[in-house]
Amino acid sequence: MNTAVIFAGGVGSRMHSKDLPKQFLKMHGKPIIIHTLELFEDNSEIDNIVVSCLADWMEYLKKLVKKYNLKKVKLIVKGGRSGQESIYNGLKAAEIVGNRKGDIVLIHDGVRPLINSKTISDNIASVKKNGSAITSVKVKETILIVDKDESINEVPNRAASRLARAPQSFYLDDILRAHERAINENKFDFIDSCSMMQYYGKKLYLVNGPQENIKITTPDDFYTMRALLDAKENAQIYGLEE
């Protein structure tokens, strides 16, 4: 089976929203997290969805799932103190609803609602072929690697550089083994699944994703997302989108 593991444990401190965590802010009449969940709900290759959520907002999310009739959402579990822990909790939920041996998991941010169905399917195909799938986009600007004093240490070749995004997908057993090893070694500072798997020697394969697959973190991101959704809506209205 193929399970989407959605982590939505952030409080959105950089969004400056006083009442709601960023994943529950409304865009085009529905919360951002629902936009994200619907993408996986509507993909025929996704069998299950599990969500790692802020503990105080789990009941609220359950009501949203019911309201929007998201049948594939099988479990909502408590998020952790970090992104790494939230993902681990989500992976353990995927183990409950599926089968550790053989299942594929697609790990995705709840506040990345601008992927598409092709990206989801391409992730699944890459895991089946290569054992991993890291959604990425080509770098459009020059990347600088700097020292602690902000002096430039290296300017990587832009043609050989990519930005890692999400989903990041693996066989469930492989990624759980990495998490269990990290826990045993008291390593709790991995920024994402890609960096964890690379650290433990896993060969990673890229999947091209859409440039608009941004993470909604700041108010600027919020307004960018709204503009992109407006553009998509207008394209449908005027017959410009296939």
N, C-alpha and C positions, 0 to 999 in steps of 0.2 A: 504493500500500500504506500501511498504518497501522502504525507502529512505536512501541512503548513504549520510551522511553529512561530507564532506572532508574539513578540515581546512588546509590552506597552506599560512599562513600569516607571517611566520618567515623570517627574513632577512639572517639568516645563519652566524652570526658573528663568531661563533666558527669554521666554516668551512673554513674561510679565503679566500673565493672565492670573487674576486674583482668585477667581472662583472655581475654575476648571483646569485640570491637567490638560496639556496641549492636545493629547490624543482625542479629547472629548469636545474640543472646540468645533463649532459648526461651520461647514463650508457647503454652499449650494444646498442648504436645508438639512444636511445630515452631518453627524460627527465625522471627523477625519478618520478615526479608527474604523468606522463602518464603510467608508470608501475603500479602505485597504482590505477589509475582510470580504467585501463583495467581489473583489477581483479574484480571490482564491475560491470563493463559493461558486463563481460562475465558470471556472475552468474545469472541464470534464475529467481531467487527469488527477485532480485533487480529491482524495477520499475523505480526509479528516482535517479539521482545523483545531488547534489548541492555542490558548492565549494565556500568557503570563502577565498578570495585571496588578496594579497597585491594590494592596489588601483592602483599603477603605473604599475602593471603587468597583470591587468585584460584583456586588449585587446590582449596581447601576449598569454595568456592562451586560450582565445577564438579561436585564430588562430590555436593553437595546437589541441584543441578539434575538430575543423573542419578537420585539416590535418589527424588526426588519426581516424576520423569517429566515434566519441563517441556519439552515438545517445541518450543515457540515461542522459547525462549531460543537465539538463534543465535550470539551473540558475547558474551564477557566480556572487557573490556579494562581496562587499568590506569587507575586514577583519577589525579587531578591533585593539585597542592599546595593547591588551593582548590576550592570548589564550582563556580565558574565554569569552571575548567580541567577538572574531572571531567565536567561537562555537555558541554563541547566535545569531549572524547574520546569520550563516548557518542554525540554527534551524528555524528562522523566514522565511528563503527562503524555507525550507521544508514545512512550513505551507502554503506558497503561492502555491506550486506545488501540494500539497496533501490535506490531511484532518487532522486537529489537533486531532480530536476525532477518535482514532482507529489506526492511522498510527504508524508504527514502524520506528525508526531512528537508524542507525548505525553510531556512531561518530568515525571518523578515521583520523589519521595524514596523510597528504599528503606525508610525508617522511617515511612512513612505508610500503614499497612495497613488503614485503616478507611474507604476510599472504597467505592463500589459500582459495579455494572455500568452503571447509568444515567448516572452521572457520566462514565464513560469514553465512552459513546456520545454523550452531550450535547457533550462536548469535540470529538469528531470532526465532529458535525453543525455546530457553530459555526464550526470552521475552514473547512469546505466553504462555508458561507454568508458568513462575515465575514472569514476569513483569520486568525483568532486565537481563543483560548479561554483565559480565566484563571479557574480554579475559585475561587470565593469563598464566604464566608458573611456573613450580616448581623451587624453589630456589636450585641452585647447590652448593653454597658456604655459609659460615656462615655470618649471618647478625649481625651487631653491632649497637646498639642504644647508642648514645654518648651524653654527656652533652656539654655545650658551651665551656668548656675548653678541649674538646676532650678526656675526661676520659670516660671509658665504663660504661654506666648506666644499660644496659640490653643486654643479648644475647638470642634472641627469639629462640624457638624450630624450627629448620629448617624444620622439617616434617610438621609443621603447618603454614609455611610461603609461600607466593606466590609473584611474581612480577606482578603488574598490567600493562597490555599493551592495545592494541586496536585491533578491535573495542570495544567501550563501548556503549551498546545498551539499549534502553528504548522505552516505548510508548511516542510519541511526546508530548502529553499533560502533562505527568508526568515531563519530563525533562524541558519543557518550564515553568511549574509552579515553579520549583526549581529556574530557572534562574530569573524569575520575582520576586520571593521572595528575592533572593540575591541582586537584583538591589534596591528593596525597602529598604533593610536593609544596603545598602552601603557596601556590601561585594564583593570585586572584586579581591580577592587573592586566589581563589580556583585553585589548580594546574591542576585538570582535572574534568571530569563529575563524576567519581567515588567518589572522595572526597566530591564534592558538594552534591550528593545524600545521601551519608552516613551521612553527617553533618545534613541533614534535616530528618533523621530517616528512609530513604528508605532501606528496606532489599535487599541486593545485592547477586546475584548468579554468580558463576564462570563458565566460559567456558574454557576448555583447548585449548591453541593455540600452534603454532609451536615455538620452541626455537629460530629459526632464525628471528622471527618477531621483529627485532630491529628497533630503530628510528635512521635515518641517521642525526647525529648532528655534528660529528667531522670528520676530514680526516680519522681517523682509521675506523670509521663506514663505510665510503664510500668504502674503500678498502676491508672491510669485506663483504659488499654487493656484490661487484664485484666478489669476490672469490666464494660466494654462488651461484650467477647467473651462473658463469662458471661451477660450479659443476652440477647444474641442467641441463644446456645445454649438458654437456658431458654425463649425465645419459640418456638423450633422444637419443643422437646419438648412444650410445652403448646398447640401449635397456634395461637399468637398472631401468627406471622409468615407473610405470604403467600408 
